[in-house]
């Protein structure tokens, strides 16, 4: 039988962490170069990156909040 440890798996933390780091780096690069690359496509990309960052944070926070009630 598998027991719930209450701690997210290492691969989940590393994967979401690297994903957030890459997306934040992309957003910073776009912010620095914004006056040269401003377009509707850039706005869509930044919004998409921010939504993925938020979803990664929610995954990490939600992973620690799941508890299975076991009735014996």
C-alpha positions in Angstrom: 0.0 0.0 0.0 1.1 3.5 -0.7 1.0 6.2 2.0 0.5 9.9 1.4 3.6 11.8 2.5 2.2 15.3 2.3 5.2 16.5 0.4 5.2 17.1 -3.4 7.5 14.9 -5.3 10.9 16.1 -6.2 10.3 15.9 -10.0 7.2 18.0 -9.6 9.0 20.7 -7.7 12.0 20.7 -10.0 9.8 20.7 -13.2 7.6 23.5 -12.1 10.5 25.4 -10.7 12.5 25.2 -14.0 9.4 26.0 -16.0 8.7 29.1 -13.8 12.3 30.2 -14.1 12.3 29.9 -17.9 9.0 31.8 -18.2 10.1 34.6 -15.9 13.3 34.9 -17.9 11.3 35.2 -21.1 9.0 37.8 -19.5 12.1 39.9 -18.3 13.6 39.7 -21.8 10.4 40.8 -23.4 10.1 43.7 -20.8 13.6 44.9 -21.6 13.0 44.7 -25.4 9.4 45.8 -25.3 9.8 49.0 -27.3 11.3 47.0 -30.2 9.0 44.0 -30.3 5.7 45.5 -29.3 2.9 43.7 -31.2 -0.3 41.8 -30.6 1.6 38.5 -30.9 4.0 39.7 -28.1 1.1 40.6 -25.8 -0.5 37.2 -26.3 2.8 35.5 -25.6 3.3 37.5 -22.3 -0.2 36.8 -21.2 0.3 33.1 -22.0 3.5 33.0 -20.0 1.9 34.7 -17.0 -1.0 32.2 -17.0 1.4 29.2 -17.1 3.4 30.7 -14.2 0.2 31.1 -12.2 -0.9 27.6 -13.0 2.5 26.2 -11.9 2.3 28.0 -8.6 -1.3 26.7 -8.1 -0.1 23.2 -8.9 2.7 23.5 -6.3 0.4 25.0 -3.6 -2.5 22.6 -4.4 -0.2 19.6 -4.2 0.5 20.3 -0.6 -3.2 20.8 0.3 -4.5 17.4 -0.8 -5.4 15.0 1.9 -7.3 11.8 1.5 -9.7 11.0 4.3 -9.5 7.3 5.1 -12.4 5.9 7.1 -11.7 2.6 8.9 
